[in-house]
Amino acid sequence: MAIAHRIYAEALFGAAKDAGRLAPVHEALSDFAAAAAESPELRSVLKNPQLESHAKAGILKDLAGDSEPLFTNFLQVTAEKGRAGE
């Protein structure tokens, strides 16, 4: 695992643990990972270097909908930091 991946994973885990929301965050992450695995279109959009970070953040926010707020915020941060495709 790359250092950046580990840092983001640890941050999400720590926030979920501190909030007592490990199970809901895990479920949201698992659901998102499954959706990304099943959608080559989604993976292509998230990895597209020509698409602005804020546009990717908006797409991820729409996809997350009303799901777990910690996970939704995590998706937003990763997109804004240029890590959505990873």
All heavy atoms as an XYZ file, in Angstrom:
637
protein
N       0.845     -1.169      0.000
C       0.000      0.000      0.000
C       0.893      1.236      0.000
O       1.839      1.341      0.765
C      -0.908     -0.035      1.235
C      -1.812      1.169      1.352
S      -2.839      1.234      2.849
C      -3.886     -0.157      2.636
N       0.574      2.174     -0.865
C       1.339      3.416     -0.933
C       1.149      4.209      0.361
O       0.142      4.053      1.057
C       0.888      4.243     -2.126
N       2.107      5.056      0.648
C       2.060      5.846      1.877
C       0.802      6.703      1.932
O       0.127      6.759      2.954
C       3.323      6.714      2.019
C       4.538      5.819      2.254
C       3.172      7.720      3.146
C       5.855      6.536      2.224
N       0.456      7.347      0.817
C      -0.735      8.198      0.795
C      -1.985      7.380      1.070
O      -2.876      7.816      1.807
C      -0.857      8.915     -0.542
N      -2.064      6.186      0.496
C      -3.231      5.333      0.733
C      -3.365      5.003      2.213
O      -4.463      5.030      2.776
C      -3.127      4.032     -0.060
C      -3.132      4.238     -1.537
N      -2.428      3.423     -2.375
C      -3.741      5.135     -2.320
C      -2.597      3.822     -3.619
N      -3.398      4.865     -3.610
N      -2.251      4.676      2.816
C      -2.258      4.327      4.239
C      -2.675      5.519      5.093
O      -3.449      5.376      6.041
C      -0.888      3.810      4.668
C      -0.870      3.296      6.099
C       0.413      2.573      6.455
N       1.546      2.901      5.616
C       2.559      3.680      5.987
N       2.617      4.175      7.183
N       3.545      3.925      5.168
N      -2.201      6.697      4.757
C      -2.539      7.901      5.521
C      -4.043      8.166      5.451
O      -4.683      8.430      6.473
C      -1.726      9.115      5.019
C      -0.251      8.936      5.390
C      -2.289     10.424      5.582
C       0.682      9.924      4.733
N      -4.603      8.089      4.263
C      -6.045      8.314      4.118
C      -6.849      7.228      4.834
O      -7.851      7.520      5.490
C      -6.443      8.380      2.640
C      -6.106      9.709      2.000
C      -4.911      9.897      1.321
C      -6.996     10.774      2.076
C      -4.603     11.112      0.735
C      -6.694     12.001      1.495
C      -5.496     12.162      0.825
O      -5.193     13.374      0.254
N      -6.410      5.983      4.712
C      -7.114      4.885      5.377
C      -7.074      5.045      6.888
O      -8.097      4.862      7.573
C      -6.502      3.542      4.966
N      -5.924      5.411      7.416
C      -5.798      5.604      8.857
C      -6.646      6.780      9.335
O      -7.237      6.737     10.417
C      -4.336      5.793      9.245
C      -3.529      4.515      9.141
C      -2.040      4.712      9.381
O      -1.588      5.869      9.569
O      -1.319      3.700      9.381
N      -6.711      7.827      8.535
C      -7.526      8.991      8.908
C      -9.002      8.623      8.954
O      -9.715      8.996      9.895
C      -7.295     10.133      7.929
N      -9.471      7.885      7.952
C     -10.872      7.466      7.938
C     -11.160      6.527      9.104
O     -12.155      6.684      9.819
C     -11.223      6.779      6.618
C     -12.654      6.249      6.499
C     -13.677      7.373      6.673
C     -12.848      5.539      5.165
N     -10.264      5.575      9.346
C     -10.452      4.645     10.457
C     -10.486      5.393     11.790
O     -11.361      5.150     12.621
C      -9.336      3.595     10.471
C      -9.413      2.664     11.653
C     -10.303      1.608     11.651
C      -8.605      2.866     12.766
C     -10.386      0.756     12.742
C      -8.681      2.018     13.858
C      -9.581      0.956     13.847
N      -9.555      6.306     11.985
C      -9.505      7.058     13.235
C     -10.751      7.894     13.462
O     -11.304      7.921     14.569
N     -11.220      8.557     12.412
C     -12.432      9.374     12.541
C     -13.642      8.502     12.843
O     -14.471      8.854     13.688
C     -12.655     10.181     11.267
N     -13.740      7.366     12.169
C     -14.865      6.457     12.397
C     -14.816      5.874     13.808
O     -15.842      5.778     14.487
C     -14.866      5.345     11.356
N     -13.636      5.515     14.250
C     -13.483      4.954     15.594
C     -13.837      5.990     16.658
O     -14.586      5.697     17.591
C     -12.055      4.453     15.789
C     -11.823      3.780     17.116
C     -10.395      3.265     17.216
C     -10.162      2.646     18.578
N      -8.772      2.247     18.751
N     -13.301      7.204     16.489
C     -13.573      8.270     17.457
C     -15.062      8.603     17.539
O     -15.563      8.959     18.610
C     -12.792      9.539     17.109
C     -11.296      9.388     17.323
O     -10.864      8.393     17.954
O     -10.547     10.260     16.829
N     -15.751      8.496     16.414
C     -17.180      8.816     16.377
C     -18.055      7.619     16.739
O     -19.277      7.747     16.777
C     -17.549      9.334     14.987
N     -17.427      6.459     16.965
C     -18.199      5.258     17.264
C     -19.007      4.787     16.064
O     -20.098      4.244     16.210
N     -18.453      4.986     14.847
C     -19.180      4.692     13.613
C     -18.414      3.718     12.714
O     -18.548      3.757     11.489
C     -19.448      5.987     12.853
C     -20.022      7.082     13.694
C     -21.408      7.582     13.474
N     -22.051      7.287     12.249
C     -23.217      6.649     12.204
N     -23.791      6.214     13.299
N     -23.799      6.438     11.052
N     -17.625      2.834     13.307
C     -16.828      1.911     12.504
C     -17.693      1.050     11.579
O     -17.393      0.923     10.392
C     -15.976      1.012     13.396
C     -14.699      1.629     13.941
C     -14.026      0.688     14.935
C     -13.750      1.993     12.823
N     -18.734      0.456     12.107
C     -19.565     -0.439     11.281
C     -20.237      0.297     10.124
O     -20.165     -0.174      8.977
C     -20.595     -1.169     12.142
N     -20.879      1.456     10.351
C     -21.506      2.146      9.218
C     -20.493      2.634      8.178
O     -20.767      2.583      6.976
C     -22.236      3.327      9.855
C     -22.363      3.005     11.290
C     -21.232      2.084     11.623
N     -19.333      3.088      8.634
C     -18.314      3.538      7.684
C     -17.787      2.349      6.892
O     -17.601      2.434      5.675
C     -17.174      4.302      8.403
C     -15.986      4.534      7.481
C     -17.699      5.622      8.950
N     -17.567      1.241      7.554
C     -17.110      0.035      6.865
C     -18.123     -0.389      5.808
O     -17.762     -0.736      4.680
C     -16.881     -1.098      7.868
C     -16.432     -2.361      7.215
N     -17.299     -3.362      6.867
C     -15.201     -2.772      6.820
C     -16.633     -4.339      6.290
N     -15.354     -4.006      6.261
N     -19.395     -0.359      6.163
C     -20.440     -0.738      5.212
C     -20.470      0.212      4.010
O     -20.556     -0.226      2.860
C     -21.802     -0.740      5.902
C     -22.927     -1.179      4.985
C     -24.271     -1.227      5.684
O     -24.330     -1.182      6.929
O     -25.275     -1.304      4.968
N     -20.379      1.523      4.272
C     -20.381      2.498      3.181
C     -19.168      2.315      2.278
O     -19.288      2.365      1.046
C     -20.418      3.917      3.750
N     -18.014      2.080      2.882
C     -16.793      1.857      2.107
C     -16.904      0.589      1.272
O     -16.564      0.582      0.083
C     -15.582      1.785      3.030
C     -14.233      1.482      2.388
C     -13.872      2.538      1.363
C     -13.156      1.398      3.454
N     -17.423     -0.463      1.852
C     -17.591     -1.726      1.128
C     -18.556     -1.573     -0.033
O     -18.303     -2.078     -1.137
C     -18.091     -2.824      2.068
O     -17.128     -3.096      3.052
N     -19.660     -0.882      0.207
C     -20.646     -0.653     -0.854
C     -20.046      0.159     -1.995
O     -20.245     -0.145     -3.167
C     -21.885      0.056     -0.313
C     -22.721     -0.805      0.615
O     -22.488     -2.038      0.673
O     -23.604     -0.237      1.295
N     -19.287      1.195     -1.632
C     -18.674      2.023     -2.661
C     -17.626      1.248     -3.453
O     -17.563      1.346     -4.680
C     -18.033      3.273     -2.046
C     -17.419      4.170     -3.081
C     -18.201      5.023     -3.819
C     -16.053      4.135     -3.320
C     -17.639      5.837     -4.796
C     -15.483      4.933     -4.291
C     -16.281      5.790     -5.030
N     -16.818      0.470     -2.761
C     -15.790     -0.330     -3.441
C     -16.424     -1.320     -4.405
O     -15.939     -1.510     -5.523
C     -14.926     -1.053     -2.416
N     -17.532     -1.931     -3.996
C     -18.234     -2.876     -4.877
C     -18.793     -2.153     -6.095
O     -18.687     -2.651     -7.226
C     -19.351     -3.581     -4.116
N     -19.378     -0.986     -5.881
C     -19.929     -0.217     -7.005
C     -18.828      0.200     -7.969
O     -18.999      0.108     -9.192
C     -20.672      1.010     -6.484
N     -17.700      0.635     -7.436
C     -16.579      1.034     -8.293
C     -16.024     -0.160     -9.060
O     -15.659     -0.039    -10.229
C     -15.489      1.698     -7.462
N     -15.977     -1.308     -8.410
C     -15.476     -2.508     -9.078
C     -16.388     -2.940    -10.227
O     -15.913     -3.473    -11.226
C     -15.332     -3.645     -8.068
N     -17.673     -2.680    -10.074
C     -18.647     -3.091    -11.090
C     -18.857     -2.050    -12.179
O     -19.554     -2.328    -13.149
C     -19.994     -3.387    -10.420
C     -19.944     -4.583     -9.495
C     -21.244     -4.778     -8.727
O     -22.240     -4.086     -9.008
O     -21.251     -5.629     -7.817
N     -18.282     -0.863    -12.023
C     -18.539      0.221    -12.974
C     -17.251      0.751    -13.597
O     -16.603      1.638    -13.034
C     -19.279      1.370    -12.268
O     -19.432      2.448    -13.155
N     -16.920      0.271    -14.793
C     -15.735      0.808    -15.462
C     -15.903      2.298    -15.787
O     -14.920      3.037    -15.819
C     -15.593     -0.029    -16.724
C     -16.843     -0.799    -16.870
C     -17.545     -0.797    -15.559
N     -17.143      2.742    -15.978
C     -17.392      4.150    -16.263
C     -17.001      5.024    -15.066
O     -16.377      6.070    -15.221
C     -18.865      4.391    -16.619
C     -19.310      3.706    -17.881
C     -19.789      2.270    -17.675
O     -19.813      1.775    -16.515
O     -20.121      1.633    -18.676
N     -17.393      4.581    -13.873
C     -17.048      5.330    -12.664
C     -15.537      5.384    -12.490
O     -14.967      6.443    -12.232
C     -17.709      4.715    -11.423
C     -17.342      5.339    -10.078
C     -17.671      6.830    -10.052
C     -18.039      4.596     -8.947
N     -14.876      4.260    -12.634
C     -13.416      4.239    -12.493
C     -12.760      5.165    -13.518
O     -11.817      5.883    -13.195
C     -12.888      2.814    -12.632
C     -13.257      1.915    -11.470
C     -12.527      0.582    -11.502
N     -12.583     -0.119    -12.779
C     -13.542     -0.958    -13.140
N     -14.561     -1.197    -12.331
N     -13.506     -1.561    -14.312
N     -13.275      5.163    -14.727
C     -12.728      6.005    -15.781
C     -12.886      7.487    -15.447
O     -11.949      8.274    -15.622
C     -13.425      5.685    -17.100
O     -12.961      6.529    -18.125
N     -14.050      7.865    -14.946
C     -14.288      9.261    -14.566
C     -13.355      9.668    -13.434
O     -12.746     10.742    -13.471
C     -15.771      9.470    -14.164
C     -15.969     10.783    -13.430
C     -16.663      9.414    -15.391
N     -13.235      8.825    -12.422
C     -12.414      9.177    -11.268
C     -10.930      9.254    -11.604
O     -10.185     10.000    -10.972
C     -12.654      8.194    -10.125
C     -14.061      8.213     -9.542
C     -14.192      7.161     -8.449
C     -14.437      9.588     -9.025
N     -10.501      8.504    -12.598
C      -9.080      8.510    -12.987
C      -8.762      9.521    -14.085
O      -7.600      9.720    -14.417
C      -8.667      7.112    -13.450
C      -8.621      6.128    -12.318
C      -8.173      4.765    -12.789
C      -8.128      3.816    -11.606
N      -7.616      2.499    -11.978
N      -9.788     10.175    -14.630
C      -9.607     11.107    -15.739
C      -8.864     12.359    -15.271
O      -9.396     13.155    -14.497
C     -10.977     11.492    -16.313
C     -10.866     12.376    -17.529
O      -9.835     12.955    -17.806
N     -11.957     12.483    -18.258
N      -7.638     12.578    -15.750
C      -6.865     13.734    -15.305
C      -7.403     15.059    -15.860
O      -7.045     16.124    -15.369
C      -5.452     13.451    -15.825
C      -5.662     12.557    -16.995
C      -6.890     11.738    -16.675
N      -8.249     14.999    -16.872
C      -8.799     16.218    -17.455
C     -10.023     16.728    -16.697
O     -10.454     17.856    -16.913
C      -9.147     15.983    -18.919
C      -7.924     15.687    -19.758
C      -8.268     15.365    -21.188
O      -9.345     14.860    -21.477
N      -7.348     15.667    -22.085
N     -10.565     15.923    -15.818
C     -11.728     16.315    -15.027
C     -11.237     16.962    -13.735
O     -10.424     16.383    -13.011
C     -12.590     15.083    -14.729
C     -13.953     15.314    -14.105
C     -14.818     16.204    -14.993
C     -14.651     13.981    -13.882
N     -11.714     18.148    -13.464
C     -11.300     18.903    -12.277
C     -11.658     18.168    -10.987
O     -12.663     17.452    -10.928
C     -11.976     20.274    -12.260
C     -11.599     21.166    -13.422
C     -10.198     21.723    -13.296
O      -9.709     21.888    -12.159
O      -9.587     22.002    -14.336
N     -10.854     18.388     -9.968
C     -11.078     17.741     -8.665
C     -12.441     18.079     -8.089
O     -13.119     17.218     -7.533
C      -9.989     18.150     -7.678
O      -8.749     17.670     -8.101
N     -12.860     19.340     -8.220
C     -14.162     19.713     -7.656
C     -15.313     19.038     -8.395
O     -16.344     18.751     -7.809
C     -14.336     21.234     -7.602
C     -14.448     21.886     -8.936
N     -13.357     22.268     -9.668
C     -15.536     22.216     -9.672
C     -13.754     22.799    -10.804
N     -15.069     22.783    -10.835
N     -15.138     18.753     -9.688
C     -16.163     18.028    -10.439
C     -16.245     16.586     -9.949
O     -17.345     16.037     -9.773
C     -15.856     18.073    -11.934
N     -15.096     15.983     -9.698
C     -15.075     14.623     -9.160
C     -15.709     14.597     -7.770
O     -16.457     13.673     -7.437
C     -13.646     14.085     -9.096
C     -13.047     13.823    -10.466
C     -11.618     13.347    -10.350
C     -10.965     13.234    -11.711
N      -9.579     12.781    -11.624
N     -15.429     15.612     -6.963
C     -16.013     15.691     -5.625
C     -17.534     15.770     -5.722
O     -18.246     15.129     -4.938
C     -15.459     16.890     -4.865
N     -18.032     16.533     -6.676
C     -19.477     16.636     -6.867
C     -20.099     15.319     -7.285
O     -21.177     14.945     -6.802
N     -19.431     14.614     -8.177
C     -19.911     13.299     -8.609
C     -19.960     12.341     -7.430
O     -20.950     11.635     -7.226
C     -19.016     12.745     -9.740
C     -19.204     13.578    -11.007
C     -19.296     11.271     -9.991
C     -18.154     13.331    -12.068
N     -18.905     12.327     -6.646
C     -18.863     11.434     -5.487
C     -19.915     11.806     -4.449
O     -20.524     10.932     -3.844
C     -17.464     11.434     -4.871
C     -16.401     10.755     -5.729
C     -15.019     10.989     -5.145
C     -16.689      9.277     -5.874
N     -20.138     13.099     -4.271
C     -21.173     13.531     -3.321
C     -22.545     13.055     -3.785
O     -23.340     12.567     -2.984
C     -21.155     15.047     -3.176
C     -22.150     15.560     -2.167
C     -22.053     17.058     -1.996
C     -23.055     17.516     -0.948
N     -22.993     18.945     -0.733
N     -22.806     13.176     -5.082
C     -24.084     12.707     -5.626
C     -24.227     11.196     -5.468
O     -25.299     10.699     -5.106
C     -24.219     13.078     -7.098
C     -24.441     14.568     -7.314
O     -24.780     15.275     -6.328
O     -24.258     15.029     -8.452
N     -23.153     10.469     -5.724
C     -23.201      9.010     -5.599
C     -23.410      8.579     -4.154
O     -24.142      7.630     -3.883
C     -21.909      8.381     -6.121
C     -21.726      8.372     -7.623
C     -20.344      7.847     -7.978
C     -22.799      7.539     -8.296
N     -22.764      9.274     -3.229
C     -22.872      8.905     -1.817
C     -24.255      9.223     -1.265
O     -24.743      8.536     -0.369
C     -21.796      9.619     -0.999
N     -24.881     10.253     -1.805
C     -26.217     10.615     -1.353
C     -26.259     10.874      0.140
O     -25.438     11.600      0.681
N     -27.206     10.243      0.796
C     -27.388     10.430      2.237
C     -26.713      9.331      3.044
O     -27.107      9.076      4.175
C     -28.887     10.455      2.574
C     -29.583     11.663      1.995
O     -28.922     12.698      1.829
O     -30.785     11.565      1.700
N     -25.709      8.701      2.464
C     -25.045      7.622      3.191
C     -24.239      8.183      4.353
O     -24.332      9.358      4.685
C     -24.161      6.792      2.256
O     -23.022      7.521      1.867
N     -23.455      7.374      4.959
C     -22.649      7.701      6.141
C     -21.881      9.023      5.938
O     -21.044      9.122      5.044
C     -21.690      6.556      6.405
C     -20.627      6.813      7.417
C     -21.172      7.264      8.758
O     -22.120      6.635      9.266
O     -20.645      8.254      9.288
N     -22.161     10.056      6.759
C     -21.523     11.366      6.579
C     -19.994     11.343      6.664
O     -19.339     12.055      5.902
C     -22.094     12.224      7.714
C     -23.343     11.537      8.127
C     -23.150     10.078      7.834
N     -19.428     10.551      7.545
C     -17.963     10.478      7.621
C     -17.380      9.951      6.315
O     -16.361     10.459      5.837
C     -17.516      9.576      8.776
C     -17.539     10.181     10.163
C     -17.233      9.106     11.209
C     -16.561     11.319     10.270
N     -18.025      8.948      5.755
C     -17.526      8.397      4.499
C     -17.723      9.379      3.351
O     -16.846      9.539      2.504
C     -18.200      7.055      4.184
C     -17.666      6.441      2.932
C     -16.374      5.979      2.871
C     -18.448      6.359      1.790
C     -15.851      5.441      1.701
C     -17.950      5.818      0.625
C     -16.647      5.359      0.579
N     -18.866     10.064      3.333
C     -19.111     11.065      2.302
C     -18.051     12.162      2.367
O     -17.508     12.571      1.335
C     -20.520     11.672      2.465
O     -21.481     10.621      2.384
C     -20.811     12.693      1.388
N     -17.728     12.624      3.569
C     -16.679     13.630      3.729
C     -15.326     13.094      3.279
O     -14.537     13.815      2.668
C     -16.598     14.101      5.182
C     -17.780     14.942      5.579
O     -18.490     15.492      4.733
N     -18.023     15.039      6.865
N     -15.064     11.836      3.579
C     -13.821     11.197      3.140
C     -13.716     11.218      1.615
O     -12.672     11.558      1.058
C     -13.773      9.759      3.662
C     -12.645      8.950      3.120
C     -11.360      9.119      3.602
C     -12.865      8.008      2.129
C     -10.298      8.361      3.103
C     -11.824      7.249      1.628
C     -10.534      7.435      2.113
N     -14.809     10.869      0.941
C     -14.807     10.892     -0.527
C     -14.525     12.298     -1.050
O     -13.772     12.473     -2.009
C     -16.146     10.395     -1.075
C     -16.448      8.911     -0.924
C     -17.848      8.619     -1.465
C     -15.406      8.062     -1.629
N     -15.130     13.292     -0.420
C     -14.931     14.680     -0.827
C     -13.475     15.100     -0.682
O     -12.904     15.698     -1.584
C     -15.819     15.614      0.003
C     -17.271     15.356     -0.142
C     -17.858     15.890     -1.440
O     -19.002     16.130     -1.466
N     -17.144     16.104     -2.475
N     -12.889     14.761      0.440
C     -11.492     15.137      0.684
C     -10.563     14.449     -0.302
O      -9.665     15.084     -0.864
C     -11.077     14.823      2.142
C      -9.574     14.955      2.335
C     -11.819     15.731      3.106
N     -10.781     13.163     -0.538
C      -9.900     12.459     -1.482
C     -10.008     13.068     -2.874
O      -9.003     13.208     -3.565
C     -10.189     10.948     -1.528
O     -11.551     10.729     -1.885
C      -9.881     10.286     -0.224
N     -11.215     13.443     -3.284
C     -11.387     14.053     -4.592
C     -10.709     15.411     -4.653
O      -9.998     15.726     -5.615
C     -12.873     14.191     -4.927
N     -10.915     16.225     -3.630
C     -10.330     17.565     -3.610
C      -8.809     17.538     -3.558
O      -8.147     18.462     -4.042
C     -10.892     18.362     -2.441
C     -12.367     18.697     -2.636
C     -13.056     19.221     -1.387
O     -12.374     19.431     -0.361
O     -14.278     19.412     -1.450
N      -8.252     16.490     -3.011
C      -6.795     16.339     -2.929
C      -6.224     15.607     -4.143
O      -5.034     15.291     -4.177
C      -6.391     15.594     -1.655
C      -6.769     16.312     -0.382
C      -6.012     17.617     -0.245
C      -6.357     18.273      1.076
N      -5.657     19.525      1.257
N      -7.073     15.329     -5.129
C      -6.606     14.677     -6.348
C      -6.365     13.182     -6.208
O      -5.626     12.592     -6.986
N      -7.009     12.544     -5.243
C      -6.805     11.115     -4.984
C      -8.037     10.264     -5.301
O      -8.063      9.095     -4.949
C      -6.426     10.898     -3.516
C      -5.186     11.607     -3.077
C      -3.991     10.871     -3.531
N      -2.783     11.515     -3.024
C      -1.585     11.095     -3.320
N      -1.411     10.049     -4.093
N      -0.536     11.708     -2.839
N      -9.033     10.830     -5.959
C     -10.289     10.111     -6.200
C     -10.076      8.847     -7.033
O     -10.751      7.847     -6.832
C     -11.313     11.011     -6.875
N      -9.149      8.878     -7.965
C      -8.917      7.732     -8.826
C      -8.148      6.600     -8.182
O      -8.019      5.518     -8.751
N      -7.666      6.840     -6.996
C      -6.878      5.831     -6.305
C      -7.720      5.077     -5.317
O      -7.392      4.123     -4.743
C      -5.696      6.494     -5.598
C      -4.771      7.170     -6.587
C      -3.690      7.966     -5.900
O      -3.264      7.625     -4.797
O      -3.255      8.961     -6.493
